[in-house]
Amino acid sequence: METRTRKVRDATRAVEEDLGALRKVGQDFFEAFDQAAAKEGAGPEKVIAGMTENGPYGDLRKQYHTALDQTPGFADAWEKLRKSAGRLGKEAELLASDASVRGASGDASVKAAEEEAAKAGHKLEKLPGHEAGKDFIKEVGAALERLVNRFRDFFTEDRKRTRDRAPDNSPSPGA
């Protein structure tokens, strides 16, 4: 199991590095994308869904295609991320399969590796894919998407806990 968890962690690290490289190469596009997602709290999912020819973020879709065609290294970085994300999905699936066969699905090291992989995959859901209106993870393959979906409740709970732990700066009733 140690070898499998290491492979998942290595693949996760590769996805994180490739994602960082893509965002750096396509900085102009991603700044526009992030601004659109932050505007009125639209969120990346809504922006991606609206990045169709006649959608509310159609201009962003055009900017994406222009970046693919004209920004040096953007298409290559995109392809590299697609490959590393596909590898992560396969490694995570092999880990889950081996862990299940060995009765080790609940082991802390397995859970931690799967959680790290799912967090990386969750970031890929917030990237537009080549297909209009679809996110990046749908292009990578079902394995990584299944892992992210399995951990979705964890991400939601984690965000809720973070919000709940934030200091309350509102005036107290007795002040």
Backbone bond lengths (Angstrom), bond angles and torsions (degrees), N, CA, C in turn:
res aa  C-N    CA-C-N  psi(-1)  N-CA   C-N-CA  omega(-1)  CA-C   N-CA-C  phi
1 M - - - 1.462 - - 1.529 110.46 -
2 E 1.320 115.45 -29.88 1.455 119.57 -178.70 1.537 111.19 -60.74
3 T 1.333 116.29 -42.47 1.467 120.62 179.36 1.521 110.54 -64.26
4 R 1.330 117.01 -43.58 1.471 120.76 179.93 1.534 111.38 -63.94
5 T 1.328 117.57 -45.02 1.469 119.27 -179.63 1.533 109.98 -64.77
6 R 1.346 117.12 -36.38 1.468 120.20 178.45 1.526 110.16 -64.41
7 K 1.334 117.11 -41.58 1.463 120.67 179.48 1.530 111.28 -63.47
8 V 1.328 116.42 -39.07 1.470 119.97 177.64 1.524 109.77 -66.19
9 R 1.317 116.74 -43.56 1.471 119.73 179.03 1.528 111.08 -63.84
10 D 1.325 118.08 -41.01 1.464 121.51 177.57 1.528 110.70 -63.22
11 A 1.326 116.33 -42.58 1.464 120.96 179.12 1.527 110.75 -66.62
12 T 1.316 116.79 -36.57 1.469 121.04 177.38 1.524 110.20 -63.91
13 R 1.325 115.40 -45.06 1.461 120.49 178.62 1.531 111.17 -60.62
14 A 1.335 116.47 -41.02 1.466 120.94 178.64 1.532 110.88 -62.07
15 V 1.328 117.42 -42.07 1.469 121.19 178.23 1.530 110.01 -62.78
16 E 1.319 116.65 -45.51 1.470 120.55 179.87 1.533 110.66 -60.45
17 E 1.337 116.62 -44.18 1.467 120.68 179.38 1.525 111.13 -65.26
18 D 1.340 116.92 -43.99 1.459 120.98 -179.38 1.529 111.23 -66.83
19 L 1.317 117.07 -35.92 1.460 121.07 176.88 1.527 109.84 -64.59
20 G 1.327 117.10 -44.36 1.462 121.24 177.43 1.522 111.55 -61.09
21 A 1.325 116.52 -41.86 1.469 120.79 179.11 1.526 110.60 -64.96
22 L 1.319 117.61 -41.47 1.460 121.40 178.85 1.522 110.75 -62.67
23 R 1.325 116.57 -47.04 1.471 120.03 -179.60 1.531 111.32 -63.53
24 K 1.322 116.53 -31.66 1.467 120.11 178.71 1.531 110.59 -72.09
25 V 1.326 116.77 -46.95 1.462 121.16 -179.76 1.532 110.32 -64.50
26 G 1.321 116.93 -41.18 1.464 121.42 -178.13 1.514 112.81 -100.07
27 Q 1.303 116.49 36.69 1.462 122.05 -173.77 1.527 112.87 -52.68
28 D 1.320 118.13 -44.15 1.470 120.50 -178.30 1.527 111.33 -62.14
29 F 1.331 116.14 -45.82 1.454 119.30 178.87 1.527 110.82 -62.72
30 F 1.327 116.72 -46.86 1.457 119.69 -176.24 1.527 112.70 -68.29
31 E 1.316 117.87 -30.38 1.466 119.26 174.44 1.527 109.68 -63.87
32 A 1.330 116.34 -44.31 1.468 120.21 178.48 1.526 110.65 -65.25
33 F 1.315 116.46 -41.14 1.468 121.24 179.26 1.528 110.42 -62.97
34 D 1.335 116.49 -47.98 1.473 120.78 -179.02 1.528 111.13 -63.71
35 Q 1.325 116.91 -37.89 1.473 120.15 177.54 1.525 110.32 -63.70
36 A 1.327 116.28 -43.88 1.469 119.98 178.99 1.525 110.53 -62.70
37 A 1.334 116.82 -40.36 1.465 120.59 -179.54 1.530 111.53 -67.77
38 A 1.332 116.81 -34.05 1.464 120.96 -179.58 1.530 111.87 -79.44
39 K 1.312 116.09 -26.82 1.469 121.15 -177.57 1.518 110.10 -62.02
40 E 1.307 115.28 121.91 1.466 122.04 178.09 1.525 112.27 53.83
41 G 1.314 116.74 26.46 1.454 120.80 177.13 1.519 114.12 62.75
42 A 1.325 117.25 29.57 1.468 120.92 -177.42 1.526 111.44 -59.02
43 G 1.308 117.49 -41.83 1.460 121.66 -178.08 1.519 110.77 81.08
44 P 1.332 115.73 152.55 1.466 119.99 -177.55 1.526 113.81 -60.28
45 E 1.330 116.84 -37.11 1.458 120.16 -177.31 1.522 111.47 -61.80
46 K 1.318 116.25 -43.61 1.472 121.33 -179.30 1.533 110.37 -68.07
47 V 1.324 116.76 -39.56 1.457 120.57 178.65 1.529 109.70 -63.97
48 I 1.330 116.66 -46.45 1.468 120.85 179.79 1.525 110.09 -59.08
49 A 1.320 117.01 -46.64 1.469 121.00 -179.74 1.527 111.06 -61.05
50 G 1.333 116.76 -31.33 1.466 121.33 -179.43 1.518 114.26 -89.85
51 M 1.327 116.51 1.79 1.471 120.30 179.78 1.527 110.23 -87.18
52 T 1.325 114.72 59.04 1.457 121.53 176.96 1.518 107.51 -116.98
53 E 1.307 116.40 170.27 1.467 120.66 -175.72 1.529 112.26 -52.94
54 N 1.323 116.69 -45.79 1.468 120.68 -177.99 1.525 112.47 -106.56
55 G 1.328 117.03 10.00 1.456 120.85 -178.03 1.516 112.42 -79.08
56 P 1.333 115.87 170.59 1.458 120.62 -178.50 1.542 113.36 -63.89
57 Y 1.314 117.23 -18.96 1.460 120.91 179.05 1.527 110.85 -117.08
58 G 1.320 116.09 32.30 1.457 122.43 178.73 1.524 112.51 -59.62
59 D 1.342 116.60 -36.56 1.474 119.73 178.62 1.524 110.81 -64.84
60 L 1.311 116.83 -34.54 1.461 121.17 177.72 1.533 109.88 -67.91
61 R 1.323 117.09 -35.71 1.462 121.45 175.84 1.527 109.52 -62.38
62 K 1.335 116.19 -43.14 1.474 120.73 178.34 1.526 109.84 -63.19
63 Q 1.325 116.88 -41.67 1.465 120.65 178.93 1.531 110.38 -63.40
64 Y 1.306 116.88 -36.82 1.460 121.81 177.39 1.532 110.14 -61.88
65 H 1.335 116.56 -48.36 1.467 120.16 179.82 1.527 111.45 -64.68
66 T 1.319 116.86 -37.31 1.464 120.46 176.70 1.530 109.76 -63.18
67 A 1.323 117.07 -42.21 1.469 121.10 178.44 1.532 110.15 -62.55
68 L 1.323 117.09 -42.42 1.470 120.66 178.60 1.527 111.08 -60.68
69 D 1.329 115.55 -41.17 1.466 120.38 -175.99 1.524 113.72 -81.72
70 Q 1.332 117.41 -32.63 1.465 119.16 -167.78 1.521 115.88 -118.58
71 T 1.302 118.91 -19.17 1.465 120.30 -179.06 1.522 108.94 -85.16
72 P 1.336 117.13 117.56 1.466 119.47 -179.08 1.536 111.65 -57.45
73 G 1.313 115.49 127.37 1.455 121.00 176.14 1.520 115.48 87.19
74 F 1.330 118.57 -12.58 1.467 120.73 -175.85 1.527 111.14 -65.20
75 A 1.333 117.01 -49.92 1.472 120.32 -179.28 1.529 110.52 -63.54
76 D 1.332 116.97 -40.25 1.465 120.19 178.80 1.526 111.39 -64.55
77 A 1.341 116.78 -42.56 1.464 120.95 179.17 1.531 110.14 -64.62
78 W 1.332 116.06 -38.28 1.467 120.89 178.81 1.527 109.96 -62.52
79 E 1.335 115.67 -45.49 1.465 120.40 -179.38 1.529 111.04 -65.85
80 K 1.317 116.51 -39.23 1.464 120.33 178.77 1.529 110.54 -62.92
81 L 1.326 116.54 -42.18 1.466 120.45 177.48 1.525 110.37 -64.97
82 R 1.322 117.73 -40.74 1.466 120.66 179.33 1.530 110.11 -59.82
83 K 1.325 116.46 -43.59 1.467 120.26 -179.67 1.527 111.69 -67.41
84 S 1.328 117.19 -44.13 1.467 118.84 -179.07 1.523 110.88 -67.64
85 A 1.328 117.50 -34.61 1.466 120.49 177.50 1.529 110.40 -68.69
86 G 1.321 117.29 -38.12 1.456 120.76 175.87 1.520 111.29 -62.93
87 R 1.336 115.71 -41.45 1.467 120.23 177.42 1.527 110.60 -63.57
88 L 1.327 116.66 -40.79 1.463 120.14 178.15 1.520 110.27 -61.14
89 G 1.319 117.45 -43.99 1.467 120.50 178.46 1.517 111.73 -59.09
90 K 1.331 116.56 -44.08 1.470 120.62 179.82 1.522 111.28 -65.61
91 E 1.345 116.40 -44.24 1.468 119.84 -179.68 1.533 110.93 -64.60
92 A 1.317 116.95 -40.03 1.466 120.68 179.00 1.523 110.61 -65.34
93 E 1.321 116.45 -37.96 1.458 120.19 178.88 1.533 110.67 -68.03
94 L 1.330 116.91 -41.11 1.468 120.26 177.22 1.527 110.90 -63.48
95 L 1.329 116.36 -40.42 1.463 120.45 177.54 1.525 110.18 -61.09
96 A 1.320 116.85 -48.06 1.466 120.60 -178.92 1.528 110.77 -61.40
97 S 1.309 116.38 -41.54 1.469 121.13 179.89 1.530 111.13 -64.91
98 D 1.336 116.47 -49.81 1.467 120.10 179.51 1.529 111.27 -62.54
99 A 1.315 116.36 -41.60 1.461 120.14 -179.54 1.527 110.60 -63.69
100 S 1.314 115.92 -39.15 1.465 120.25 179.16 1.529 110.86 -64.83
101 V 1.325 116.37 -45.94 1.464 121.45 -179.93 1.524 110.98 -61.50
102 R 1.313 116.64 -37.47 1.467 121.34 -176.70 1.532 112.96 -91.46
103 G 1.313 116.86 0.91 1.451 120.02 -179.04 1.516 112.97 68.64
104 A 1.336 115.60 29.19 1.466 120.35 -175.75 1.530 112.66 -112.10
105 S 1.319 117.16 15.61 1.471 120.11 -177.40 1.520 112.95 -58.37
106 G 1.316 117.24 -29.78 1.460 120.65 -178.77 1.515 114.54 -90.11
107 D 1.346 117.43 -1.96 1.468 120.33 -179.72 1.523 110.67 -60.17
108 A 1.310 115.41 140.82 1.465 121.06 -177.83 1.531 111.90 -58.25
109 S 1.334 117.89 -40.56 1.468 119.96 -178.18 1.526 111.11 -67.72
110 V 1.316 117.43 -36.18 1.468 121.53 178.14 1.518 109.61 -67.73
111 K 1.321 116.05 -48.71 1.467 120.99 179.85 1.529 111.13 -59.85
112 A 1.328 116.83 -43.46 1.464 120.79 -179.14 1.529 110.88 -63.48
113 A 1.328 117.48 -43.55 1.470 120.77 179.45 1.526 110.72 -65.11
114 E 1.323 116.61 -41.79 1.470 119.95 178.45 1.526 110.97 -65.35
115 E 1.313 116.49 -39.19 1.460 120.53 179.48 1.531 110.88 -64.54
116 E 1.326 117.30 -43.90 1.467 121.03 177.83 1.528 110.35 -60.97
117 A 1.331 116.79 -43.65 1.461 121.30 179.38 1.531 110.43 -63.54
118 A 1.315 116.62 -42.20 1.462 120.75 -179.98 1.522 111.16 -65.38
119 K 1.325 117.62 -38.22 1.468 120.29 177.68 1.520 110.87 -63.34
120 A 1.332 116.64 -40.94 1.468 120.03 177.08 1.529 109.39 -64.74
121 G 1.326 116.52 -42.61 1.459 120.79 177.87 1.513 112.24 -62.89
122 H 1.308 116.08 -37.01 1.465 121.07 178.67 1.526 110.45 -60.68
123 K 1.319 116.97 -36.82 1.473 120.98 177.14 1.525 110.67 -65.12
124 L 1.327 116.56 -33.20 1.461 120.64 -179.42 1.527 111.88 -71.93
125 E 1.321 116.57 -23.72 1.468 120.00 174.99 1.520 110.97 -67.60
126 K 1.307 115.95 -18.58 1.462 121.12 -176.81 1.520 111.43 -98.16
127 L 1.334 116.25 16.44 1.459 122.63 175.45 1.521 108.91 -115.58
128 P 1.317 117.47 139.45 1.459 117.91 175.22 1.529 110.26 -71.55
129 G 1.303 116.07 148.75 1.456 121.14 176.74 1.510 110.92 -97.37
130 H 1.306 115.95 179.37 1.463 120.44 178.04 1.527 111.13 -65.73
131 E 1.322 115.72 -34.22 1.459 119.80 -179.44 1.524 109.62 -81.56
132 A 1.318 115.82 127.45 1.464 121.54 -177.41 1.524 111.20 -54.62
133 G 1.325 115.98 132.12 1.458 122.29 176.62 1.521 114.99 80.89
134 K 1.330 117.90 0.85 1.473 121.50 -178.86 1.520 109.94 -113.99
135 D 1.335 115.24 148.49 1.458 118.63 177.51 1.525 110.82 -86.10
136 F 1.297 115.47 164.94 1.465 123.47 -174.63 1.525 112.50 -59.58
137 I 1.316 117.05 -40.41 1.469 120.21 -173.49 1.531 112.06 -64.05
138 K 1.313 117.56 -27.12 1.468 120.19 178.71 1.523 111.22 -68.06
139 E 1.337 117.10 -22.92 1.459 121.42 178.51 1.523 112.44 -84.45
140 V 1.304 116.46 -19.77 1.460 121.13 -174.33 1.521 111.66 -77.64
141 G 1.288 116.31 -38.40 1.458 119.66 -178.23 1.507 110.54 138.90
142 A 1.292 113.93 161.50 1.463 120.71 -172.96 1.525 113.43 -71.32
143 A 1.330 117.79 -27.61 1.470 119.67 -174.48 1.524 112.00 -60.70
144 L 1.318 117.03 -49.59 1.461 120.47 -178.60 1.527 110.60 -69.48
145 E 1.311 116.63 -37.03 1.466 120.39 178.08 1.527 110.98 -62.89
146 R 1.332 116.94 -40.90 1.480 120.46 177.59 1.524 110.77 -62.38
147 L 1.328 116.15 -41.83 1.462 120.22 179.84 1.526 110.51 -62.50
148 V 1.325 116.23 -45.27 1.467 120.06 178.95 1.523 109.72 -61.83
149 N 1.315 116.97 -44.23 1.471 119.94 179.65 1.521 111.32 -61.57
150 R 1.323 116.80 -37.58 1.466 120.59 178.96 1.523 111.28 -64.10
151 F 1.317 116.64 -34.09 1.461 121.09 -177.80 1.534 113.04 -96.21
152 R 1.319 117.99 1.13 1.469 121.32 -176.67 1.528 111.84 -55.50
153 D 1.297 118.11 -43.16 1.469 120.67 178.81 1.522 110.30 -60.62
154 F 1.314 116.61 -38.20 1.463 120.20 178.01 1.523 110.12 -60.94
155 F 1.348 116.93 -46.63 1.469 120.30 -179.32 1.522 110.12 -61.29
156 T 1.314 116.61 -42.10 1.462 121.09 -179.55 1.526 109.77 -64.25
157 E 1.319 117.20 -46.03 1.464 121.05 178.60 1.525 111.39 -63.95
158 D 1.335 116.97 -40.01 1.460 121.87 -179.99 1.531 110.24 -61.39
159 R 1.335 117.06 -44.69 1.472 120.59 178.26 1.527 110.41 -64.21
160 K 1.326 116.53 -40.28 1.464 120.57 -179.39 1.532 110.01 -64.16
161 R 1.338 116.30 -43.36 1.468 119.69 178.80 1.525 110.51 -62.95
162 T 1.325 116.94 -40.41 1.465 120.90 179.60 1.525 109.73 -62.56
163 R 1.326 116.82 -43.81 1.470 120.81 178.36 1.523 110.50 -63.78
164 D 1.341 116.03 -42.49 1.461 120.36 -177.95 1.522 111.79 -66.09
165 R 1.351 116.66 -28.96 1.460 120.22 -179.18 1.526 112.50 -84.05
166 A 1.321 116.43 -12.91 1.463 119.86 -178.24 1.529 108.74 -63.59
167 P 1.317 116.53 142.50 1.470 118.73 -179.53 1.528 110.63 -65.51
168 D 1.298 114.97 142.91 1.460 121.40 178.74 1.526 106.88 -89.19
169 N 1.323 115.34 113.41 1.484 120.06 -178.47 1.524 111.81 -98.11
170 S 1.318 116.61 6.78 1.460 118.18 -179.63 1.539 108.66 -74.88
171 P 1.326 115.44 154.57 1.479 117.68 -179.91 1.526 110.44 -65.49
172 S 1.295 115.44 142.30 1.465 118.55 178.80 1.513 109.45 -77.59
173 P 1.358 117.05 151.72 1.458 120.82 -174.40 1.533 113.86 -59.90
174 G 1.310 117.68 -29.29 1.450 119.49 -176.15 1.517 113.52 -89.93
175 A 1.307 118.32 -2.27 1.477 120.60 -175.23 1.483 113.40 -84.86
